């Protein structure tokens, strides 16, 4: 067996050049896709000629295309698509069809044959999902109305790629044979979809469940990859494309509850092989064609951007977007796509495009994609003014409220659904606080999902899993995982993805507390420490020590052992500081019932301060909080009042309230104009 050792040198040169180019692209805020294309130009024949066997790179690039379509299929969430179905199907359909119609008509007008004109419409209709998604992520605009509108149309374009791939090989030759072949391919495609549907419901989820149950990560990844490769192979065997099969395989995995975990494991493979696709495309790019036809290429670039800007705005408008959303979405859709490169490669292979035409398409696509970030930045300056004019002219809404997005906000992420995680979830349910659970036990996920618990399968240390759980908009992340390494990874990833989130972690041993605080946890609950305190408190209780003295002692113990990790950090004031000044004072929270004598009474008429020496420092009403309420503030049934004073006075003032309605509350009062510290452990 003879091995072509040049492939190793080719890959090594590509990686080295890509690293240098990507560093420069990052510095000048140019998308990495453009960097890979430039790396291909440099390594290719028109550059330094460092790659000796381009066929090896093209083979790796084909794997990249397969994995790209596989990932796109995995990312398809039917539930999420249905939430924006008008923008997805109507807006996306209008954008695709209007672009194809305009470009085809113009191409026919300039004398191109119908099949080339239609194929040109196919090429121009796509907008780069990869480039735009990266821009939206960097600008934190994914959850904005224009971000959601653009992504909905992007998803429809992704779906439209499949029939275009199917049709492209039949756009050349005589119409009769091609029509028959296309009909035959369509029937085969329907049969394959039926097979995919059966497998998605009965075979693959069972295999993934078994792999997850025995916790074999290698088996899990192999099943996912084998599904992709097998369906892609069957697709080609039936006369369809590998890309179509890969997309259908992605849909199979997407239908299981393990899709998020599978997606995270596949993304590294997809990213690596996709880089080879863009590098191989750059290697085929001819600088000579660019110089020979620069006027034609510039004209095509400007024409494509203007057409796509118009059709993108039209799709967003008919999809229900406001004036400013329409304009911004249009700019997010006005540049061409990596799918144009994939489709152009398929057309060139099928003989639909000549070598020169193929080079022109590459040049137009690459230049258009490179201009994308600059065009989006330009939209920030003109969208407000132009949006107001458009709203007046068309009598439509000027802007959408970001809160209209369906994404969950201000929720709790619970990593781990053991006894501690369940208690947190139950408490959140009782308090009507939204939450999401991340769990790695497939049996638990299956059982709890059937009960309606918002739970997803995955590793909380993986960024894709946390993003899927809404880490960017969550308020608190509670990490109650048994494994220390997994807890550390979850803390690091949560802090990296959302620096503002409050992280509470649980660990077993006291020696692990300091490390968790250093890597980003705000509070760490130590089982070893808390267990010893609980045992000690029960021992003292048996010796008939008063409860308040036991609580005082516990507070001193906690402040002593946990306090060693605070160092010289300036921490916010808490209830412990109040105790140090007056040890018999406490803060209690009390829910006001209909039977309470304070229901529908003004605060100044309660006589709590004069009669019971108590002060109400805050009132929680629904989701809002009234801090330091004035005397004319009325207390209503259902309110939760926060009372400061001696515990015995609280009980005396609220005799009608049951013990379950009165709760101790360690309230943290931040210093003015100061942010909470990165690590301040507590209970």
C-alpha positions as CSV (number, residue, x, y, z in Angstrom):
1,X,0.0,0.0,0.0
2,X,1.5,3.3,-1.1
3,X,0.7,6.4,0.9
4,X,1.0,9.9,-0.7
5,X,3.0,11.6,2.0
6,X,2.5,15.0,0.3
7,X,-0.9,15.2,1.9
8,X,0.7,15.7,5.3
9,X,3.0,18.5,4.0
10,X,-0.1,20.0,2.2
11,X,-2.1,20.0,5.4
12,X,0.8,21.4,7.4
13,X,1.3,24.3,5.0
14,X,-2.4,25.1,5.0
15,X,-2.6,25.1,8.8
16,X,0.4,27.4,9.1
17,X,-0.8,29.8,6.5
18,X,-4.3,29.8,7.9
19,X,-3.0,30.6,11.4
20,X,-1.2,33.7,10.2
21,X,-4.1,34.9,8.0
22,X,-6.7,34.2,10.7
23,X,-4.7,36.3,13.2
24,X,-4.6,39.2,10.7
25,X,-8.4,38.7,10.0
26,X,-9.1,38.8,13.7
27,X,-7.1,42.0,14.1
28,X,-9.0,43.8,11.3
29,X,-12.4,42.1,12.2
30,X,-12.7,40.2,8.9
31,X,-14.7,37.0,9.0
32,X,-12.6,33.8,9.3
33,X,-14.2,32.4,6.1
34,X,-12.5,35.2,4.2
35,X,-9.3,34.2,5.9
36,X,-9.5,30.6,4.8
37,X,-10.2,31.7,1.2
38,X,-7.1,34.0,1.3
39,X,-5.1,31.1,2.8
40,X,-6.1,29.0,-0.2
41,X,-5.1,31.7,-2.7
42,X,-1.7,32.0,-1.0
43,X,-1.1,28.2,-0.9
44,X,-2.5,27.6,-4.3
45,X,-1.0,27.7,-7.8
46,X,-1.5,31.5,-8.1
47,X,0.3,32.0,-4.8
48,X,3.4,30.2,-3.6
49,X,2.3,26.8,-4.9
50,X,2.8,25.1,-1.6
51,X,0.1,22.5,-2.1
52,X,1.2,19.7,-4.4
53,X,-1.9,17.6,-4.7
54,X,-5.1,19.7,-4.7
55,X,-7.2,16.5,-5.1
56,X,-6.4,15.5,-1.5
57,X,-7.6,18.9,-0.3
58,X,-10.7,18.7,-2.4
59,X,-11.5,15.3,-0.9
60,X,-11.3,16.8,2.6
61,X,-13.4,19.8,1.4
62,X,-16.1,17.4,0.3
63,X,-16.2,15.9,3.8
64,X,-16.5,19.5,5.1
65,X,-19.6,20.1,2.9
66,X,-21.2,16.9,4.1
67,X,-20.6,17.8,7.8
68,X,-21.9,21.4,7.1
69,X,-25.2,20.1,5.8
70,X,-25.3,17.6,8.6
71,X,-25.0,20.3,11.2
72,X,-27.6,22.5,9.5
73,X,-30.0,19.6,9.6
74,X,-29.2,19.0,13.3
75,X,-29.8,22.7,14.1
76,X,-33.3,22.6,12.6
77,X,-35.8,22.9,15.5
78,X,-39.4,22.5,14.3
79,X,-40.8,24.1,17.5
80,X,-38.5,27.1,17.1
81,X,-39.3,27.4,13.4
82,X,-43.0,27.4,14.1
83,X,-42.7,30.4,16.5
84,X,-41.5,32.6,13.5
85,X,-43.3,30.7,10.8
86,X,-44.5,33.8,9.0
87,X,-41.0,35.3,8.7
88,X,-39.5,31.8,8.0
89,X,-41.8,30.6,5.2
90,X,-43.4,33.7,3.9
91,X,-40.5,36.1,4.3
92,X,-37.9,33.5,3.3
93,X,-40.0,32.3,0.4
94,X,-40.5,35.8,-0.9
95,X,-36.7,36.6,-0.6
96,X,-35.6,33.4,-2.4
97,X,-38.2,33.5,-5.2
98,X,-38.0,37.2,-5.9
99,X,-34.2,37.1,-6.1
100,X,-34.3,34.1,-8.5
101,X,-37.0,35.9,-10.6
102,X,-35.1,39.2,-10.8
103,X,-31.7,37.7,-11.5
104,X,-33.1,35.2,-14.1
105,X,-35.0,38.0,-15.9
106,X,-31.9,40.2,-16.0
107,X,-29.7,37.3,-17.3
108,X,-32.2,36.5,-20.0
109,X,-32.3,40.2,-21.0
110,X,-28.5,40.2,-21.4
111,X,-28.7,37.1,-23.7
112,X,-27.8,34.2,-21.4
113,X,-29.5,30.8,-22.0
114,X,-32.4,30.0,-19.7
115,X,-30.6,27.3,-17.7
116,X,-27.6,29.6,-17.0
117,X,-30.0,32.4,-16.1
118,X,-31.9,30.2,-13.7
119,X,-28.7,28.9,-12.2
120,X,-27.5,32.5,-11.7
121,X,-30.7,33.2,-9.8
122,X,-29.9,30.2,-7.6
123,X,-26.4,31.4,-6.8
124,X,-27.4,35.0,-6.0
125,X,-30.4,34.0,-3.8
126,X,-28.3,32.7,-0.9
127,X,-26.9,34.9,1.9
128,X,-24.0,33.7,4.1
129,X,-25.4,32.2,7.3
130,X,-21.9,31.6,8.7
131,X,-20.7,35.2,8.2
132,X,-24.0,36.7,9.5
133,X,-24.3,34.4,12.5
134,X,-20.7,35.3,13.5
135,X,-21.5,39.0,13.2
136,X,-24.7,38.7,15.2
137,X,-22.9,36.8,17.9
138,X,-20.1,39.3,18.1
139,X,-22.6,42.2,18.3
140,X,-24.9,40.3,20.7
141,X,-27.8,40.9,18.3
142,X,-29.1,37.3,17.8
143,X,-32.1,37.9,20.1
144,X,-33.0,41.2,18.5
145,X,-36.0,41.5,16.2
146,X,-33.8,42.1,13.1
147,X,-31.4,39.3,14.2
148,X,-34.3,36.9,14.5
149,X,-35.8,38.0,11.2
150,X,-32.5,37.6,9.3
151,X,-31.9,34.2,10.9
152,X,-35.4,33.0,10.0
153,X,-34.8,33.9,6.3
154,X,-31.3,32.3,6.5
155,X,-32.9,29.0,7.7
156,X,-35.3,29.1,4.8
157,X,-32.4,29.6,2.5
158,X,-30.7,26.6,4.1
159,X,-33.8,24.5,3.4
160,X,-33.9,25.8,-0.2
161,X,-30.4,24.6,-0.9
162,X,-31.5,21.0,-0.9
163,X,-33.9,21.2,-3.9
164,X,-31.4,23.4,-5.7
165,X,-28.7,20.8,-5.3
166,X,-31.1,18.2,-6.5
167,X,-32.1,20.3,-9.6
168,X,-28.7,21.6,-10.6
169,X,-27.3,18.5,-12.4
170,X,-30.4,18.4,-14.6
171,X,-30.2,22.0,-15.9
172,X,-27.9,21.0,-18.8
173,X,-28.8,18.7,-21.7
174,X,-32.1,18.1,-23.5
175,X,-35.3,18.9,-21.6
176,X,-37.1,15.6,-22.0
177,X,-34.5,13.3,-20.4
178,X,-33.7,15.8,-17.7
179,X,-37.4,16.1,-16.8
180,X,-37.7,12.4,-16.5
181,X,-34.5,12.2,-14.5
182,X,-35.7,14.9,-12.2
183,X,-39.0,13.2,-11.6
184,X,-37.2,10.0,-10.9
185,X,-34.8,11.7,-8.5
186,X,-37.8,13.3,-6.8
187,X,-39.5,9.9,-6.2
188,X,-36.3,8.5,-4.9
189,X,-35.9,11.5,-2.6
190,X,-39.4,10.9,-1.2
191,X,-38.6,7.2,-0.5
192,X,-35.4,8.3,1.2
193,X,-37.3,10.9,3.3
194,X,-39.7,8.1,4.4
195,X,-36.7,6.0,5.4
196,X,-35.2,9.0,7.3
197,X,-38.5,9.6,9.1
198,X,-38.7,6.0,10.2
199,X,-35.1,6.0,11.4
200,X,-35.6,9.3,13.3
201,X,-38.4,7.8,15.3
202,X,-37.4,4.3,15.9
203,X,-33.7,3.5,15.3
204,X,-31.2,6.4,15.9
205,X,-32.8,7.7,19.1
206,X,-32.7,4.2,20.7
207,X,-29.0,3.8,19.7
208,X,-28.2,7.3,21.1
209,X,-30.1,6.5,24.3
210,X,-28.1,3.3,24.8
211,X,-24.8,5.1,24.2
212,X,-25.8,7.9,26.6
213,X,-27.0,5.4,29.2
214,X,-23.7,3.5,29.4
215,X,-21.9,6.9,29.3
216,X,-19.6,5.9,26.4
217,X,-18.6,9.1,24.7
218,X,-16.8,7.4,21.9
219,X,-19.7,5.2,21.1
220,X,-22.0,8.2,21.1
221,X,-19.8,10.2,18.7
222,X,-19.4,7.1,16.4
223,X,-23.2,6.6,16.2
224,X,-23.7,10.3,15.3
225,X,-21.0,10.2,12.6
226,X,-22.1,6.8,11.3
227,X,-25.6,8.1,10.9
228,X,-24.3,11.0,8.8
229,X,-22.1,8.9,6.6
230,X,-24.5,6.1,6.1
231,X,-27.5,8.3,5.1
232,X,-25.2,10.3,2.8
233,X,-23.9,7.1,1.2
234,X,-27.5,5.8,0.7
235,X,-28.4,9.1,-0.9
236,X,-25.6,8.9,-3.4
237,X,-26.4,5.2,-4.0
238,X,-30.0,6.2,-4.9
239,X,-28.7,8.8,-7.4
240,X,-29.0,11.8,-5.2
241,X,-26.3,14.0,-3.6
242,X,-24.1,13.3,-0.6
243,X,-25.1,16.8,0.7
244,X,-28.8,15.9,0.6
245,X,-28.2,12.7,2.5
246,X,-26.1,14.5,5.1
247,X,-28.9,17.1,5.6
248,X,-31.5,14.3,6.1
249,X,-29.2,12.6,8.5
250,X,-29.0,15.8,10.5
251,X,-32.8,15.9,10.7
252,X,-32.7,12.3,12.1
253,X,-30.4,13.3,15.0
254,X,-32.3,16.6,15.5
255,X,-35.5,14.7,16.4
256,X,-33.9,13.1,19.4
257,X,-33.4,14.7,22.8
258,X,-29.7,14.2,22.4
259,X,-29.3,16.6,19.5
260,X,-27.7,19.4,21.5
261,X,-25.0,17.1,23.0
262,X,-24.4,15.5,19.6
263,X,-24.1,18.9,17.9
264,X,-21.4,20.0,20.3
265,X,-19.4,16.8,19.6
266,X,-19.7,17.2,15.8
267,X,-18.9,21.0,15.6
268,X,-15.1,20.6,15.9
269,X,-15.1,18.1,13.0
270,X,-17.3,20.3,10.9
271,X,-15.2,23.4,11.6
272,X,-12.0,21.7,10.6
273,X,-13.2,20.1,7.4
274,X,-15.2,23.2,6.4
275,X,-12.0,25.2,6.6
276,X,-10.6,22.8,3.9
277,X,-13.6,23.6,1.7
278,X,-12.9,27.3,1.8
279,X,-9.1,26.7,1.4
280,X,-9.7,24.5,-1.6
281,X,-12.1,27.1,-3.1
282,X,-9.4,29.8,-2.6
283,X,-6.8,27.5,-4.3
284,X,-9.0,27.4,-7.4
285,X,-9.4,31.2,-7.5
286,X,-7.6,32.8,-10.4
287,X,-6.1,36.3,-9.9
288,X,-5.7,36.5,-13.7
289,X,-9.5,36.2,-14.2
290,X,-10.0,38.9,-11.6
291,X,-7.8,41.4,-13.5
292,X,-9.1,40.4,-16.9
293,X,-12.8,40.8,-16.0
294,X,-12.6,43.3,-13.1
295,X,-15.2,45.7,-14.6
296,X,-17.7,42.8,-15.1
297,X,-16.9,41.4,-11.6
298,X,-17.4,44.8,-9.9
299,X,-20.7,45.3,-11.8
300,X,-21.9,41.8,-10.7
301,X,-20.9,42.5,-7.1
302,X,-22.8,45.8,-7.0
303,X,-25.8,44.4,-8.8
304,X,-26.0,41.3,-6.5
305,X,-25.8,43.4,-3.4
306,X,-28.5,45.9,-4.5
307,X,-30.8,43.1,-5.6
308,X,-30.4,41.1,-2.4
309,X,-30.8,44.3,-0.3
310,X,-34.1,44.9,-2.0
311,X,-35.4,41.3,-1.8
312,X,-34.1,40.9,1.8
313,X,-36.0,44.0,2.8
314,X,-39.1,42.8,0.9
315,X,-39.0,39.4,2.6
316,X,-38.6,40.9,6.0
317,X,-41.4,43.4,5.3
318,X,-43.9,40.8,4.1
319,X,-42.8,38.6,7.0
320,X,-44.1,41.1,9.4
321,X,-41.1,43.2,10.4
322,X,-41.2,46.8,11.4
323,X,-39.5,49.5,9.3
324,X,-36.2,49.5,11.1
325,X,-36.1,45.7,11.3
326,X,-36.8,45.5,7.6
327,X,-33.8,47.8,6.8
328,X,-31.4,46.1,9.1
329,X,-32.5,42.6,8.0
330,X,-32.0,43.6,4.4
331,X,-28.3,44.5,5.1
332,X,-27.8,41.3,6.9
333,X,-29.0,39.4,3.8
334,X,-27.4,41.5,1.0
335,X,-24.1,39.6,0.6
336,X,-23.6,36.2,-1.0
337,X,-23.0,32.9,0.7
338,X,-20.7,29.9,1.2
339,X,-23.7,28.0,-0.3
340,X,-23.1,29.9,-3.5
341,X,-19.6,28.5,-3.6
342,X,-20.9,25.0,-2.9
343,X,-23.6,25.3,-5.6
344,X,-21.1,26.8,-8.1
345,X,-18.7,23.9,-7.5
346,X,-21.6,21.4,-8.2
347,X,-22.5,23.4,-11.3
348,X,-18.9,23.4,-12.5
349,X,-18.6,19.7,-11.9
350,X,-21.8,19.0,-13.8
351,X,-20.5,21.1,-16.8
352,X,-23.1,23.9,-16.3
353,X,-20.4,26.5,-15.8
354,X,-17.2,27.0,-17.8
355,X,-13.9,27.5,-16.1
356,X,-13.9,31.3,-16.7
357,X,-17.5,31.7,-15.6
358,X,-16.8,29.6,-12.5
359,X,-13.9,31.9,-11.6
360,X,-16.1,34.9,-12.0
361,X,-18.7,33.4,-9.7
362,X,-16.0,32.7,-7.1
363,X,-14.7,36.3,-7.3
364,X,-18.2,37.8,-7.0
365,X,-19.0,35.6,-4.1
366,X,-15.8,36.1,-2.2
367,X,-15.8,39.9,-2.6
368,X,-19.5,40.1,-1.7
369,X,-18.9,38.1,1.5
370,X,-15.8,40.2,2.4
371,X,-18.0,43.4,2.1
372,X,-20.7,41.9,4.4
373,X,-19.4,43.2,7.8
374,X,-18.8,46.7,6.4
375,X,-22.3,46.8,4.9
376,X,-23.8,45.8,8.3
377,X,-21.8,48.5,10.1
378,X,-23.1,51.0,7.5
379,X,-26.7,50.0,8.3
380,X,-26.3,51.1,11.9
381,X,-25.8,54.7,10.6
382,X,-28.7,54.8,8.1
383,X,-31.3,52.4,9.5
384,X,-32.8,54.8,12.1
385,X,-33.3,57.7,9.7
386,X,-34.3,55.6,6.8
387,X,-36.6,53.5,9.1
388,X,-38.5,56.6,10.2
389,X,-39.1,57.7,6.6
390,X,-40.1,54.2,5.6
391,X,-42.5,53.9,8.5
392,X,-44.2,57.2,7.6
393,X,-44.4,56.4,3.9
394,X,-45.7,52.9,4.4
395,X,-47.6,53.6,7.6
396,X,-46.0,50.7,9.4
397,X,-44.4,50.4,12.9
398,X,-41.0,52.0,13.2
399,X,-39.3,49.5,15.5
400,X,-40.0,46.4,17.5
401,X,-39.5,45.9,21.2
402,X,-36.7,43.4,21.9
403,X,-38.9,41.8,24.5
404,X,-41.1,40.5,21.8
405,X,-38.6,37.8,21.1
406,X,-39.7,34.4,22.4
407,X,-36.4,33.6,24.0
408,X,-36.6,33.0,27.8
409,X,-35.0,35.8,30.0
410,X,-34.0,36.3,33.6
411,X,-34.3,32.6,34.3
412,X,-32.3,30.1,36.4
413,X,-30.1,27.5,34.7
414,X,-29.9,24.3,36.8
415,X,-26.9,22.1,35.9
416,X,-27.6,18.7,37.4
417,X,-31.0,17.2,38.3
418,X,-30.2,15.2,41.4
419,X,-31.9,15.9,44.8
420,X,-30.3,19.4,45.0
421,X,-31.3,20.3,41.4
422,X,-34.8,19.0,41.9
423,X,-35.2,21.1,45.1
424,X,-34.0,24.2,43.3
425,X,-36.4,23.5,40.4
426,X,-39.3,22.9,42.8
427,X,-38.5,26.2,44.6
428,X,-38.4,28.0,41.3
429,X,-41.7,26.6,40.3
430,X,-43.3,27.6,43.6
431,X,-41.9,31.2,43.2
432,X,-43.0,31.3,39.6
433,X,-39.4,31.8,38.4
434,X,-38.6,30.4,34.9
435,X,-35.8,27.8,34.8
436,X,-34.0,25.4,32.5
437,X,-32.4,22.1,33.5
438,X,-29.3,20.5,32.0
439,X,-28.8,16.8,32.8
440,X,-26.5,14.1,31.5
441,X,-28.6,11.1,32.6
442,X,-30.7,10.0,29.6
443,X,-33.3,8.2,31.8
444,X,-33.8,11.3,33.9
445,X,-34.1,13.5,30.8
446,X,-36.7,11.1,29.3
447,X,-38.8,10.8,32.4
448,X,-38.8,14.5,33.4
449,X,-39.5,15.7,29.8
450,X,-42.6,13.6,29.8
451,X,-43.7,15.4,33.0
452,X,-43.2,18.7,31.3
453,X,-40.0,19.7,33.0
454,X,-37.9,22.1,30.8
455,X,-34.9,19.8,30.7
456,X,-32.3,19.1,28.0
457,X,-29.7,16.4,27.6
458,X,-26.1,17.6,27.6
459,X,-22.9,18.5,29.4
460,X,-23.1,21.9,31.2
461,X,-19.4,22.4,30.5
462,X,-20.1,22.6,26.7
463,X,-20.8,26.0,25.3
464,X,-23.5,24.9,22.8
465,X,-25.5,23.2,25.6
466,X,-25.4,26.4,27.8
467,X,-26.3,28.6,24.9
468,X,-29.2,26.3,24.1
469,X,-30.3,26.7,27.7
470,X,-30.3,30.5,27.3
471,X,-27.1,31.3,29.3
472,X,-26.8,34.8,27.6
473,X,-30.1,35.9,29.1
474,X,-30.1,33.9,32.3
475,X,-29.8,35.6,35.7
476,X,-28.5,32.8,37.9
477,X,-26.7,29.5,37.1
478,X,-26.9,26.8,39.8
479,X,-24.3,24.1,39.3
480,X,-25.0,20.9,41.4
481,X,-23.0,18.3,39.5
482,X,-21.3,15.4,41.4
483,X,-18.1,15.5,39.4
484,X,-15.6,18.2,40.4
485,X,-14.0,18.5,36.9
486,X,-17.4,18.8,35.3
487,X,-18.3,21.5,37.9
488,X,-15.2,23.4,37.1
489,X,-15.8,23.3,33.3
490,X,-19.4,24.4,33.8
491,X,-18.3,27.4,36.0
492,X,-15.6,28.4,33.5
493,X,-17.9,28.2,30.5
494,X,-20.8,29.9,32.1
495,X,-18.6,32.8,33.2
496,X,-17.0,33.0,29.8
497,X,-20.4,33.1,28.0
498,X,-22.1,35.5,30.4
499,X,-19.7,37.5,32.6
500,X,-22.7,39.1,34.4
501,X,-24.4,35.9,35.5
502,X,-24.5,35.0,39.2
503,X,-23.0,31.5,39.6
504,X,-23.8,29.3,42.6
505,X,-21.8,26.0,42.7
506,X,-21.8,23.0,45.0
507,X,-18.8,20.9,45.9
508,X,-18.0,18.1,48.3
509,X,-14.8,19.2,50.0
510,X,-13.8,22.5,51.6
511,X,-10.4,22.4,49.8
512,X,-12.2,22.8,46.4
513,X,-14.0,26.0,47.3
514,X,-11.1,28.4,46.6
515,X,-10.5,27.1,43.1
516,X,-14.2,27.4,42.1
517,X,-14.2,31.0,43.3
518,X,-11.1,31.8,41.4
519,X,-12.5,30.5,38.1
520,X,-15.7,32.4,38.4
521,X,-18.2,31.2,41.0
522,X,-19.8,33.8,43.2
523,X,-21.0,31.4,45.9
524,X,-19.8,27.9,46.7
525,X,-21.8,25.5,48.9
526,X,-19.5,22.9,50.5
527,X,-21.2,19.6,51.4
528,X,-18.4,18.6,53.8
529,X,-18.7,21.9,55.7
530,X,-22.5,22.1,55.6
531,X,-22.9,18.5,56.7
532,X,-20.7,19.1,59.7
533,X,-22.6,22.2,60.6
534,X,-26.0,20.4,60.3
535,X,-24.7,17.6,62.5
536,X,-23.3,20.0,65.0
537,X,-26.5,22.1,65.2
538,X,-28.6,18.9,65.9
539,X,-26.1,17.9,68.6
540,X,-26.5,21.3,70.3
541,X,-30.2,21.1,69.9
542,X,-30.2,17.8,71.9
543,X,-28.3,19.6,74.6
544,X,-31.2,22.1,74.7
545,X,-29.1,25.1,73.6
546,X,-31.4,28.0,72.5
547,X,-32.1,28.1,68.8
548,X,-30.9,31.7,68.4
549,X,-27.6,30.9,70.0
550,X,-27.2,27.9,67.7
551,X,-27.9,30.1,64.7
552,X,-25.4,32.7,66.0
553,X,-22.7,30.1,66.4
554,X,-23.4,28.7,62.9
555,X,-23.1,32.2,61.4
556,X,-19.7,32.7,63.1
557,X,-18.4,29.3,61.9
558,X,-19.5,30.0,58.3
559,X,-18.0,33.5,58.3
560,X,-14.8,32.1,59.7
561,X,-14.2,29.2,57.3
562,X,-15.6,30.7,54.2
563,X,-14.2,34.1,55.0
564,X,-10.6,32.9,54.5
565,X,-11.2,32.8,50.7
566,X,-12.4,36.3,50.5
567,X,-8.9,37.8,50.7
568,X,-8.8,41.5,50.4
569,X,-11.7,41.8,48.0
570,X,-14.3,44.5,48.9
571,X,-17.5,42.7,49.3
572,X,-21.1,44.0,49.5
573,X,-22.8,44.4,52.9
574,X,-24.9,41.5,54.0
575,X,-27.0,40.4,56.9
576,X,-23.8,39.2,58.7
577,X,-22.7,42.8,58.9
578,X,-26.0,43.7,60.6
579,X,-25.5,40.9,63.1
580,X,-22.0,42.2,64.0
581,X,-23.6,45.6,65.0
582,X,-26.7,44.2,66.7
583,X,-26.7,40.4,67.0
584,X,-30.3,39.9,68.0
585,X,-31.7,41.6,64.8
586,X,-32.8,39.7,61.7
587,X,-34.6,40.1,58.4
588,X,-37.7,38.0,57.7
589,X,-39.9,37.7,54.6
590,X,-43.6,37.4,55.2
591,X,-46.4,36.7,52.6
592,X,-49.5,38.8,53.4
593,X,-52.7,36.8,53.1
594,X,-56.3,37.9,52.7
595,X,-56.9,37.3,56.4
596,X,-53.9,39.4,57.5
597,X,-54.8,42.6,59.5
598,X,-52.3,44.5,57.3
599,X,-54.0,43.6,54.0
600,X,-55.2,46.7,52.1
601,X,-53.6,49.0,54.8
602,X,-51.2,51.9,54.3
603,X,-47.8,51.3,55.8
604,X,-48.1,54.3,58.1
605,X,-51.3,52.9,59.6
606,X,-49.8,49.5,60.5
607,X,-48.0,50.9,63.6
608,X,-45.4,48.2,63.1
609,X,-42.5,50.6,64.0
610,X,-44.1,52.2,67.1
611,X,-45.9,49.1,68.5
612,X,-43.6,46.3,67.5
613,X,-40.3,48.1,66.8
614,X,-40.2,46.6,63.3
615,X,-39.3,48.3,59.9
616,X,-40.5,47.1,56.5
617,X,-37.5,47.6,54.2
618,X,-39.0,46.3,50.9
619,X,-42.2,45.0,49.4
620,X,-42.2,42.3,46.6
621,X,-45.3,42.5,44.5
622,X,-45.4,40.1,41.6
623,X,-42.1,40.4,39.7
624,X,-41.5,44.0,40.9
625,X,-39.8,45.1,44.2
626,X,-40.6,48.3,46.1
627,X,-37.4,49.2,48.0
628,X,-37.7,51.4,51.2
629,X,-41.5,51.9,50.8
630,X,-42.9,55.2,51.9
631,X,-45.6,55.6,54.6
632,X,-48.4,56.1,52.1
633,X,-47.6,52.8,50.3
634,X,-50.5,50.3,50.6
635,X,-49.9,46.6,51.4
636,X,-52.0,44.2,49.5
637,X,-52.8,40.5,49.9
638,X,-50.2,38.5,48.0
639,X,-47.4,40.9,48.7
640,X,-44.2,39.6,50.3
641,X,-42.9,42.1,52.9
642,X,-39.3,42.2,54.1
643,X,-39.3,43.0,57.8
644,X,-36.2,44.1,59.9
645,X,-36.3,43.6,63.6
646,X,-36.1,41.0,66.4
647,X,-37.5,37.6,65.5
648,X,-39.8,37.6,68.6
649,X,-41.2,40.9,67.6
650,X,-41.9,39.6,64.1
651,X,-43.8,36.6,65.5
652,X,-45.7,39.0,67.8
653,X,-46.7,41.3,65.0
654,X,-47.8,38.6,62.6
655,X,-49.5,36.0,64.9
656,X,-51.9,35.0,62.1
657,X,-49.1,33.9,59.8
658,X,-48.1,30.3,59.9
659,X,-44.5,29.3,60.4
660,X,-44.3,28.4,56.8
661,X,-45.1,31.9,55.8
662,X,-42.1,33.5,57.7
663,X,-38.7,32.9,56.3
664,X,-35.2,34.1,57.2
665,X,-33.6,36.1,54.5
666,X,-29.9,36.8,54.0
667,X,-30.2,39.9,51.9
668,X,-27.2,41.3,50.1
669,X,-27.1,45.1,49.9
670,X,-24.5,46.2,47.3
671,X,-22.5,49.3,47.9
672,X,-23.5,52.3,45.7
673,X,-21.9,52.4,42.2
674,X,-20.1,49.1,42.8
675,X,-20.4,45.9,40.9
676,X,-20.7,42.6,42.8
677,X,-17.3,40.9,43.2
678,X,-16.3,38.1,41.0
679,X,-15.9,35.6,43.9
680,X,-17.6,36.0,47.2
681,X,-18.6,32.6,48.6
682,X,-21.5,32.2,50.9
683,X,-24.4,30.1,51.8
